[in-house]
Amino acid sequence: MQPKIQGSKLFHVRGIGDLRLNCETFAVNSAPGQQLIIFQAEPGSRSERALDLLNARRP
């Protein structure tokens, strides 16, 4: 089993701008070779507000 991996990633979204999201990667024990990756913005950050804007655009 691989340990949890943490980091951050910068995304550029047209019309929104740059988003810096923290990520955690987990091994999926029941599916060798696959990983679960979770991205989240820091609370109160510009990236969190940008994610709220993206969510508001959903149909």
PDB file of N, CA, C and O in Angstrom, chain B, residues numbered from 101:
ATOM      1  N   MET B 101       0.841  -1.175   0.000  1.00  0.00           N
ATOM      2  CA  MET B 101       0.000   0.000   0.000  1.00  0.00           C
ATOM      3  C   MET B 101       0.889   1.242   0.000  1.00  0.00           C
ATOM      4  O   MET B 101       1.792   1.367   0.827  1.00  0.00           O
ATOM      5  N   GLN B 102       0.629   2.156  -0.929  1.00  0.00           N
ATOM      6  CA  GLN B 102       1.373   3.411  -0.980  1.00  0.00           C
ATOM      7  C   GLN B 102       0.846   4.370   0.071  1.00  0.00           C
ATOM      8  O   GLN B 102      -0.344   4.372   0.388  1.00  0.00           O
ATOM      9  N   PRO B 103       1.738   5.180   0.604  1.00  0.00           N
ATOM     10  CA  PRO B 103       1.260   6.200   1.544  1.00  0.00           C
ATOM     11  C   PRO B 103       0.492   7.294   0.805  1.00  0.00           C
ATOM     12  O   PRO B 103       0.562   7.424  -0.417  1.00  0.00           O
ATOM     13  N   LYS B 104      -0.226   8.055   1.578  1.00  0.00           N
ATOM     14  CA  LYS B 104      -0.939   9.214   1.045  1.00  0.00           C
ATOM     15  C   LYS B 104       0.088  10.227   0.560  1.00  0.00           C
ATOM     16  O   LYS B 104       1.108  10.438   1.216  1.00  0.00           O
ATOM     17  N   ILE B 105      -0.173  10.858  -0.587  1.00  0.00           N
ATOM     18  CA  ILE B 105       0.714  11.876  -1.144  1.00  0.00           C
ATOM     19  C   ILE B 105      -0.031  13.203  -1.141  1.00  0.00           C
ATOM     20  O   ILE B 105      -1.186  13.272  -1.563  1.00  0.00           O
ATOM     21  N   GLN B 106       0.628  14.256  -0.666  1.00  0.00           N
ATOM     22  CA  GLN B 106       0.009  15.582  -0.622  1.00  0.00           C
ATOM     23  C   GLN B 106       0.805  16.547  -1.483  1.00  0.00           C
ATOM     24  O   GLN B 106       2.007  16.373  -1.684  1.00  0.00           O
ATOM     25  N   GLY B 107       0.122  17.564  -1.990  1.00  0.00           N
ATOM     26  CA  GLY B 107       0.790  18.584  -2.796  1.00  0.00           C
ATOM     27  C   GLY B 107      -0.209  19.630  -3.219  1.00  0.00           C
ATOM     28  O   GLY B 107      -1.286  19.745  -2.635  1.00  0.00           O
ATOM     29  N   SER B 108       0.147  20.396  -4.235  1.00  0.00           N
ATOM     30  CA  SER B 108      -0.785  21.371  -4.792  1.00  0.00           C
ATOM     31  C   SER B 108      -0.575  21.416  -6.296  1.00  0.00           C
ATOM     32  O   SER B 108       0.469  21.021  -6.813  1.00  0.00           O
ATOM     33  N   LYS B 109      -1.597  21.908  -6.979  1.00  0.00           N
ATOM     34  CA  LYS B 109      -1.547  21.975  -8.436  1.00  0.00           C
ATOM     35  C   LYS B 109      -2.188  23.276  -8.869  1.00  0.00           C
ATOM     36  O   LYS B 109      -3.188  23.716  -8.301  1.00  0.00           O
ATOM     37  N   LEU B 110      -1.593  23.887  -9.891  1.00  0.00           N
ATOM     38  CA  LEU B 110      -2.108  25.124 -10.452  1.00  0.00           C
ATOM     39  C   LEU B 110      -2.887  24.792 -11.720  1.00  0.00           C
ATOM     40  O   LEU B 110      -2.368  24.129 -12.619  1.00  0.00           O
ATOM     41  N   PHE B 111      -4.128  25.251 -11.789  1.00  0.00           N
ATOM     42  CA  PHE B 111      -4.980  25.076 -12.958  1.00  0.00           C
ATOM     43  C   PHE B 111      -5.286  26.455 -13.529  1.00  0.00           C
ATOM     44  O   PHE B 111      -5.435  27.421 -12.780  1.00  0.00           O
ATOM     45  N   HIS B 112      -5.380  26.546 -14.841  1.00  0.00           N
ATOM     46  CA  HIS B 112      -5.837  27.784 -15.466  1.00  0.00           C
ATOM     47  C   HIS B 112      -7.180  27.494 -16.121  1.00  0.00           C
ATOM     48  O   HIS B 112      -7.294  26.588 -16.946  1.00  0.00           O
ATOM     49  N   VAL B 113      -8.197  28.268 -15.750  1.00  0.00           N
ATOM     50  CA  VAL B 113      -9.544  28.100 -16.282  1.00  0.00           C
ATOM     51  C   VAL B 113      -9.895  29.362 -17.065  1.00  0.00           C
ATOM     52  O   VAL B 113      -9.928  30.460 -16.510  1.00  0.00           O
ATOM     53  N   ARG B 114     -10.155  29.194 -18.349  1.00  0.00           N
ATOM     54  CA  ARG B 114     -10.493  30.339 -19.201  1.00  0.00           C
ATOM     55  C   ARG B 114     -11.713  31.070 -18.631  1.00  0.00           C
ATOM     56  O   ARG B 114     -12.719  30.446 -18.296  1.00  0.00           O
ATOM     57  N   GLY B 115     -11.613  32.372 -18.529  1.00  0.00           N
ATOM     58  CA  GLY B 115     -12.710  33.180 -18.025  1.00  0.00           C
ATOM     59  C   GLY B 115     -12.759  33.287 -16.507  1.00  0.00           C
ATOM     60  O   GLY B 115     -13.513  34.094 -15.964  1.00  0.00           O
ATOM     61  N   ILE B 116     -11.967  32.485 -15.827  1.00  0.00           N
ATOM     62  CA  ILE B 116     -11.933  32.497 -14.354  1.00  0.00           C
ATOM     63  C   ILE B 116     -10.545  32.898 -13.868  1.00  0.00           C
ATOM     64  O   ILE B 116     -10.410  33.708 -12.951  1.00  0.00           O
ATOM     65  N   GLY B 117      -9.525  32.331 -14.482  1.00  0.00           N
ATOM     66  CA  GLY B 117      -8.150  32.615 -14.079  1.00  0.00           C
ATOM     67  C   GLY B 117      -7.491  31.397 -13.460  1.00  0.00           C
ATOM     68  O   GLY B 117      -7.910  30.261 -13.679  1.00  0.00           O
ATOM     69  N   ASP B 118      -6.455  31.657 -12.687  1.00  0.00           N
ATOM     70  CA  ASP B 118      -5.682  30.575 -12.077  1.00  0.00           C
ATOM     71  C   ASP B 118      -6.311  30.104 -10.773  1.00  0.00           C
ATOM     72  O   ASP B 118      -6.827  30.897  -9.984  1.00  0.00           O
ATOM     73  N   LEU B 119      -6.255  28.809 -10.572  1.00  0.00           N
ATOM     74  CA  LEU B 119      -6.728  28.180  -9.336  1.00  0.00           C
ATOM     75  C   LEU B 119      -5.582  27.354  -8.762  1.00  0.00           C
ATOM     76  O   LEU B 119      -5.024  26.503  -9.455  1.00  0.00           O
ATOM     77  N   ARG B 120      -5.235  27.595  -7.525  1.00  0.00           N
ATOM     78  CA  ARG B 120      -4.257  26.736  -6.850  1.00  0.00           C
ATOM     79  C   ARG B 120      -5.045  25.858  -5.893  1.00  0.00           C
ATOM     80  O   ARG B 120      -5.680  26.345  -4.958  1.00  0.00           O
ATOM     81  N   LEU B 121      -4.993  24.547  -6.145  1.00  0.00           N
ATOM     82  CA  LEU B 121      -5.750  23.596  -5.340  1.00  0.00           C
ATOM     83  C   LEU B 121      -4.799  22.637  -4.653  1.00  0.00           C
ATOM     84  O   LEU B 121      -3.845  22.146  -5.256  1.00  0.00           O
ATOM     85  N   ASN B 122      -5.070  22.380  -3.388  1.00  0.00           N
ATOM     86  CA  ASN B 122      -4.331  21.356  -2.651  1.00  0.00           C
ATOM     87  C   ASN B 122      -4.863  20.004  -3.090  1.00  0.00           C
ATOM     88  O   ASN B 122      -6.049  19.860  -3.388  1.00  0.00           O
ATOM     89  N   CYS B 123      -3.989  19.024  -3.126  1.00  0.00           N
ATOM     90  CA  CYS B 123      -4.453  17.694  -3.516  1.00  0.00           C
ATOM     91  C   CYS B 123      -3.861  16.636  -2.594  1.00  0.00           C
ATOM     92  O   CYS B 123      -2.766  16.781  -2.051  1.00  0.00           O
ATOM     93  N   GLU B 124      -4.627  15.578  -2.446  1.00  0.00           N
ATOM     94  CA  GLU B 124      -4.188  14.395  -1.718  1.00  0.00           C
ATOM     95  C   GLU B 124      -4.467  13.199  -2.607  1.00  0.00           C
ATOM     96  O   GLU B 124      -5.549  13.081  -3.184  1.00  0.00           O
ATOM     97  N   THR B 125      -3.501  12.321  -2.716  1.00  0.00           N
ATOM     98  CA  THR B 125      -3.625  11.140  -3.554  1.00  0.00           C
ATOM     99  C   THR B 125      -3.570   9.902  -2.659  1.00  0.00           C
ATOM    100  O   THR B 125      -2.680   9.761  -1.820  1.00  0.00           O
ATOM    101  N   PHE B 126      -4.531   9.019  -2.855  1.00  0.00           N
ATOM    102  CA  PHE B 126      -4.628   7.794  -2.064  1.00  0.00           C
ATOM    103  C   PHE B 126      -4.602   6.589  -2.994  1.00  0.00           C
ATOM    104  O   PHE B 126      -5.196   6.626  -4.071  1.00  0.00           O
ATOM    105  N   ALA B 127      -3.932   5.542  -2.597  1.00  0.00           N
ATOM    106  CA  ALA B 127      -3.986   4.287  -3.334  1.00  0.00           C
ATOM    107  C   ALA B 127      -5.350   3.643  -3.091  1.00  0.00           C
ATOM    108  O   ALA B 127      -5.887   3.710  -1.986  1.00  0.00           O
ATOM    109  N   VAL B 128      -5.903   3.021  -4.129  1.00  0.00           N
ATOM    110  CA  VAL B 128      -7.168   2.295  -4.000  1.00  0.00           C
ATOM    111  C   VAL B 128      -6.800   0.821  -3.838  1.00  0.00           C
ATOM    112  O   VAL B 128      -6.453   0.147  -4.808  1.00  0.00           O
ATOM    113  N   ASN B 129      -6.878   0.336  -2.615  1.00  0.00           N
ATOM    114  CA  ASN B 129      -6.411  -1.019  -2.323  1.00  0.00           C
ATOM    115  C   ASN B 129      -7.163  -2.094  -3.090  1.00  0.00           C
ATOM    116  O   ASN B 129      -6.586  -3.127  -3.427  1.00  0.00           O
ATOM    117  N   SER B 130      -8.433  -1.871  -3.371  1.00  0.00           N
ATOM    118  CA  SER B 130      -9.226  -2.875  -4.070  1.00  0.00           C
ATOM    119  C   SER B 130      -9.027  -2.832  -5.582  1.00  0.00           C
ATOM    120  O   SER B 130      -9.550  -3.688  -6.297  1.00  0.00           O
ATOM    121  N   ALA B 131      -8.276  -1.847  -6.077  1.00  0.00           N
ATOM    122  CA  ALA B 131      -8.031  -1.709  -7.517  1.00  0.00           C
ATOM    123  C   ALA B 131      -6.557  -1.345  -7.719  1.00  0.00           C
ATOM    124  O   ALA B 131      -6.227  -0.171  -7.887  1.00  0.00           O
ATOM    125  N   PRO B 132      -5.677  -2.342  -7.703  1.00  0.00           N
ATOM    126  CA  PRO B 132      -4.239  -2.071  -7.833  1.00  0.00           C
ATOM    127  C   PRO B 132      -3.928  -1.204  -9.056  1.00  0.00           C
ATOM    128  O   PRO B 132      -4.455  -1.428 -10.146  1.00  0.00           O
ATOM    129  N   GLY B 133      -3.061  -0.214  -8.849  1.00  0.00           N
ATOM    130  CA  GLY B 133      -2.662   0.671  -9.924  1.00  0.00           C
ATOM    131  C   GLY B 133      -3.544   1.903 -10.062  1.00  0.00           C
ATOM    132  O   GLY B 133      -3.200   2.831 -10.794  1.00  0.00           O
ATOM    133  N   GLN B 134      -4.670   1.923  -9.371  1.00  0.00           N
ATOM    134  CA  GLN B 134      -5.543   3.086  -9.444  1.00  0.00           C
ATOM    135  C   GLN B 134      -5.372   3.945  -8.198  1.00  0.00           C
ATOM    136  O   GLN B 134      -4.982   3.467  -7.133  1.00  0.00           O
ATOM    137  N   GLN B 135      -5.680   5.238  -8.368  1.00  0.00           N
ATOM    138  CA  GLN B 135      -5.559   6.187  -7.275  1.00  0.00           C
ATOM    139  C   GLN B 135      -6.805   7.056  -7.198  1.00  0.00           C
ATOM    140  O   GLN B 135      -7.480   7.292  -8.199  1.00  0.00           O
ATOM    141  N   LEU B 136      -7.092   7.519  -6.007  1.00  0.00           N
ATOM    142  CA  LEU B 136      -8.146   8.497  -5.775  1.00  0.00           C
ATOM    143  C   LEU B 136      -7.445   9.816  -5.484  1.00  0.00           C
ATOM    144  O   LEU B 136      -6.623   9.898  -4.571  1.00  0.00           O
ATOM    145  N   ILE B 137      -7.770  10.859  -6.264  1.00  0.00           N
ATOM    146  CA  ILE B 137      -7.149  12.164  -6.088  1.00  0.00           C
ATOM    147  C   ILE B 137      -8.240  13.151  -5.690  1.00  0.00           C
ATOM    148  O   ILE B 137      -9.257  13.277  -6.372  1.00  0.00           O
ATOM    149  N   ILE B 138      -8.020  13.842  -4.590  1.00  0.00           N
ATOM    150  CA  ILE B 138      -8.981  14.817  -4.071  1.00  0.00           C
ATOM    151  C   ILE B 138      -8.339  16.198  -4.141  1.00  0.00           C
ATOM    152  O   ILE B 138      -7.236  16.410  -3.636  1.00  0.00           O
ATOM    153  N   PHE B 139      -9.047  17.139  -4.776  1.00  0.00           N
ATOM    154  CA  PHE B 139      -8.584  18.523  -4.873  1.00  0.00           C
ATOM    155  C   PHE B 139      -9.501  19.400  -4.046  1.00  0.00           C
ATOM    156  O   PHE B 139     -10.715  19.199  -4.021  1.00  0.00           O
ATOM    157  N   GLN B 140      -8.907  20.387  -3.360  1.00  0.00           N
ATOM    158  CA  GLN B 140      -9.708  21.362  -2.613  1.00  0.00           C
ATOM    159  C   GLN B 140      -8.939  22.664  -2.490  1.00  0.00           C
ATOM    160  O   GLN B 140      -7.709  22.682  -2.451  1.00  0.00           O
ATOM    161  N   ALA B 141      -9.689  23.747  -2.430  1.00  0.00           N
ATOM    162  CA  ALA B 141      -9.089  25.070  -2.268  1.00  0.00           C
ATOM    163  C   ALA B 141      -8.986  25.403  -0.786  1.00  0.00           C
ATOM    164  O   ALA B 141      -9.745  24.894   0.039  1.00  0.00           O
ATOM    165  N   GLU B 142      -8.041  26.260  -0.473  1.00  0.00           N
ATOM    166  CA  GLU B 142      -7.931  26.758   0.899  1.00  0.00           C
ATOM    167  C   GLU B 142      -9.178  27.578   1.219  1.00  0.00           C
ATOM    168  O   GLU B 142      -9.586  28.404   0.402  1.00  0.00           O
ATOM    169  N   PRO B 143      -9.789  27.378   2.375  1.00  0.00           N
ATOM    170  CA  PRO B 143     -10.963  28.168   2.750  1.00  0.00           C
ATOM    171  C   PRO B 143     -10.654  29.665   2.733  1.00  0.00           C
ATOM    172  O   PRO B 143      -9.628  30.105   3.250  1.00  0.00           O
ATOM    173  N   GLY B 144     -11.560  30.440   2.130  1.00  0.00           N
ATOM    174  CA  GLY B 144     -11.416  31.882   2.077  1.00  0.00           C
ATOM    175  C   GLY B 144     -10.465  32.396   1.006  1.00  0.00           C
ATOM    176  O   GLY B 144     -10.264  33.605   0.887  1.00  0.00           O
ATOM    177  N   SER B 145      -9.878  31.491   0.225  1.00  0.00           N
ATOM    178  CA  SER B 145      -8.905  31.904  -0.785  1.00  0.00           C
ATOM    179  C   SER B 145      -9.588  32.355  -2.075  1.00  0.00           C
ATOM    180  O   SER B 145     -10.776  32.109  -2.282  1.00  0.00           O
ATOM    181  N   ARG B 146      -8.814  33.020  -2.939  1.00  0.00           N
ATOM    182  CA  ARG B 146      -9.309  33.392  -4.252  1.00  0.00           C
ATOM    183  C   ARG B 146      -9.709  32.145  -5.036  1.00  0.00           C
ATOM    184  O   ARG B 146     -10.688  32.165  -5.781  1.00  0.00           O
ATOM    185  N   SER B 147      -8.964  31.077  -4.871  1.00  0.00           N
ATOM    186  CA  SER B 147      -9.283  29.827  -5.570  1.00  0.00           C
ATOM    187  C   SER B 147     -10.632  29.269  -5.120  1.00  0.00           C
ATOM    188  O   SER B 147     -11.376  28.723  -5.934  1.00  0.00           O
ATOM    189  N   GLU B 148     -10.951  29.398  -3.846  1.00  0.00           N
ATOM    190  CA  GLU B 148     -12.250  28.928  -3.366  1.00  0.00           C
ATOM    191  C   GLU B 148     -13.378  29.754  -4.003  1.00  0.00           C
ATOM    192  O   GLU B 148     -14.401  29.209  -4.418  1.00  0.00           O
ATOM    193  N   ARG B 149     -13.176  31.060  -4.073  1.00  0.00           N
ATOM    194  CA  ARG B 149     -14.197  31.918  -4.705  1.00  0.00           C
ATOM    195  C   ARG B 149     -14.337  31.581  -6.188  1.00  0.00           C
ATOM    196  O   ARG B 149     -15.446  31.588  -6.722  1.00  0.00           O
ATOM    197  N   ALA B 150     -13.229  31.287  -6.853  1.00  0.00           N
ATOM    198  CA  ALA B 150     -13.281  30.915  -8.270  1.00  0.00           C
ATOM    199  C   ALA B 150     -14.029  29.600  -8.455  1.00  0.00           C
ATOM    200  O   ALA B 150     -14.778  29.453  -9.421  1.00  0.00           O
ATOM    201  N   LEU B 151     -13.845  28.650  -7.558  1.00  0.00           N
ATOM    202  CA  LEU B 151     -14.589  27.397  -7.641  1.00  0.00           C
ATOM    203  C   LEU B 151     -16.086  27.641  -7.455  1.00  0.00           C
ATOM    204  O   LEU B 151     -16.910  26.998  -8.104  1.00  0.00           O
ATOM    205  N   ASP B 152     -16.430  28.569  -6.570  1.00  0.00           N
ATOM    206  CA  ASP B 152     -17.852  28.927  -6.390  1.00  0.00           C
ATOM    207  C   ASP B 152     -18.423  29.507  -7.683  1.00  0.00           C
ATOM    208  O   ASP B 152     -19.560  29.208  -8.049  1.00  0.00           O
ATOM    209  N   LEU B 153     -17.628  30.347  -8.385  1.00  0.00           N
ATOM    210  CA  LEU B 153     -18.084  30.897  -9.668  1.00  0.00           C
ATOM    211  C   LEU B 153     -18.313  29.790 -10.695  1.00  0.00           C
ATOM    212  O   LEU B 153     -19.305  29.798 -11.424  1.00  0.00           O
ATOM    213  N   LEU B 154     -17.385  28.841 -10.742  1.00  0.00           N
ATOM    214  CA  LEU B 154     -17.540  27.709 -11.673  1.00  0.00           C
ATOM    215  C   LEU B 154     -18.775  26.902 -11.354  1.00  0.00           C
ATOM    216  O   LEU B 154     -19.500  26.488 -12.258  1.00  0.00           O
ATOM    217  N   ASN B 155     -19.021  26.676 -10.093  1.00  0.00           N
ATOM    218  CA  ASN B 155     -20.193  25.907  -9.676  1.00  0.00           C
ATOM    219  C   ASN B 155     -21.482  26.632 -10.069  1.00  0.00           C
ATOM    220  O   ASN B 155     -22.459  25.988 -10.452  1.00  0.00           O
ATOM    221  N   ALA B 156     -21.493  27.954  -9.980  1.00  0.00           N
ATOM    222  CA  ALA B 156     -22.672  28.737 -10.335  1.00  0.00           C
ATOM    223  C   ALA B 156     -22.963  28.681 -11.833  1.00  0.00           C
ATOM    224  O   ALA B 156     -24.099  28.909 -12.248  1.00  0.00           O
ATOM    225  N   ARG B 157     -21.961  28.382 -12.640  1.00  0.00           N
ATOM    226  CA  ARG B 157     -22.127  28.292 -14.098  1.00  0.00           C
ATOM    227  C   ARG B 157     -22.737  26.974 -14.553  1.00  0.00           C
ATOM    228  O   ARG B 157     -23.171  26.859 -15.700  1.00  0.00           O
ATOM    229  N   ARG B 158     -22.776  25.989 -13.682  1.00  0.00           N
ATOM    230  CA  ARG B 158     -23.307  24.680 -14.089  1.00  0.00           C
ATOM    231  C   ARG B 158     -24.762  24.793 -14.452  1.00  0.00           C
ATOM    232  O   ARG B 158     -25.510  25.531 -13.811  1.00  0.00           O
ATOM    233  N   PRO B 159     -25.179  24.061 -15.487  1.00  0.00           N
ATOM    234  CA  PRO B 159     -26.605  24.111 -15.889  1.00  0.00           C
ATOM    235  C   PRO B 159     -27.518  23.498 -14.862  1.00  0.00           C
ATOM    236  O   PRO B 159     -28.733  23.467 -15.058  1.00  0.00           O
TER     237      PRO B 159
END
